[in-house]
Amino acid sequence: MPVAVALGGDPVLAYSATAPLPDNIDEYMLAGFIRKRKVNMVKCLTNDLEVPDEADIIIEGYIDPEEELAWEGPFGDHTGFYSLPDWFPKFHVTCITHKKNAVYPATIVGIPPQEDAWIIKATERIFLT
């Protein structure tokens, strides 16, 4: 199963990817609506998936659904606690590309309120007003 991870670019892309949307609403459509212009996509180098052309970093690869899962965790969670370890599929990387002076986006996690509290407030304003 091909996989592409797009990091960076317009912050609205990360927001739209995590927004609480109904199943029939596309995340890229929401991103385009919020920023008032469509999200341009480009084909990956090692698979047939498309990614936003303005992403800073692209990690391409695949997951083999027949392969044994890997035990991972715990991970720091946005709730301020650690997740429990669990079994996850292995991601095999086939290609990493990046723009010059790429920025790796990250969110600080810990005991609330943290950065994600502002994302929650944005969600409330977008979806409830």
N, C-alpha and C positions, 0 to 999 in steps of 0.2 A: 504494500500500500504506500504510494508516494506521499511525502510530507514536505511542506515548506513552512519555515518560521520566518516571519518578517518582523524586524525590530527597528524602532525609530521612525523617523518621518513625522508627519503631522500627528500631534497627540490625539486628535479626534479619532484616529484609526484604532488606537489602543482602547479608548473609551468605548467606541462602538462595538468592539469585539467582546466587551464585558457587559454591555447594557442588557437589561432584562427585556428582551424582545420576544414577541410571539414567534413560533416556529416558521411562519410564512413571511416574515420580514427579514430581508437580507441586511447584514451588518454594514456592508459597503454602501447600500442605499441610505441607511441612516447617516453614515459619515458624510456622504455627498449632500444630504439634506441640511445637516448642521452647518457645513462649511460653504454651502451654496455653489458647489461645483463638484462634478463627478470625480471619482477616484480612478485615475488611469492605472491600468494593469499592464504588466509585461510577463512574458513566458519565462519560466525558470530555465536554467542551463542544462540540468540533468534529469528533468521529468517534465510532464505536460501541464503542471499546475501553473497558475498565474499568481503574481504577488504585486502589491502596490509599487509603482515605479519610483516613488519618493522614499521608500524604506532605506534606512542607513545600512542595515546588515540583513543578509538573507542566508539562512541555513537550510540547505536542501538535503533530503535523504529519504529513507523509507523505514517502515515498520513491517516486519514479517509476522503476520498473524499466526503462523504455524510455529514460531520460535518460542522457546521457554521464556517465561516472564522473569524479571529481575526484582529482587527485594530491595526497596529503596525507602529512605526516610530515616528519622523524622525530619520535617522541614519546618522552618519558622513560618507561621501563618499570620494573616492580617488581623486575626482576632487577638493577637498577643500571646498565643499559645503555640505549642508544637503539634503538628499533625502526627498521626500514628503511622508507623512504617506499614508498607503495603506492597503488593506485587504490581509491577508496571511493565508495559512492553518496552523493548529496547529500541532506541532510535539510532539507526545507522546513518551517519553523515556521509554524503557523497560530494558536497560542494559547499564552500563558504565564500560569499562575495560581500564586499562592502564599499561604500563611498569613501573618498578621501576625507579625512577628519570625521569619520563616522562617530556618532554618539550612541552609546549603549544605554537605553532607557531602563530605569529601575525605580521601584517604589520602596521606601523604607517601611519595614513592618515592625510591629511591636505592640505594646499595650496601647489601645486607643486613647485619645484620638491621634491619628497619624495622617499621612498624606491622603490615604484612601477615604478619610472622612469628608474631604472636599469633593471627591468624586461622587460620594453618596449624596451630598448636597446638590451637586449638579444634576444627578439623576432625578432627585425630587423635583427640581425646578423644571426640567425638561418634560417629565412624564406626568407630573401632578398639577401643573399650572397652565 
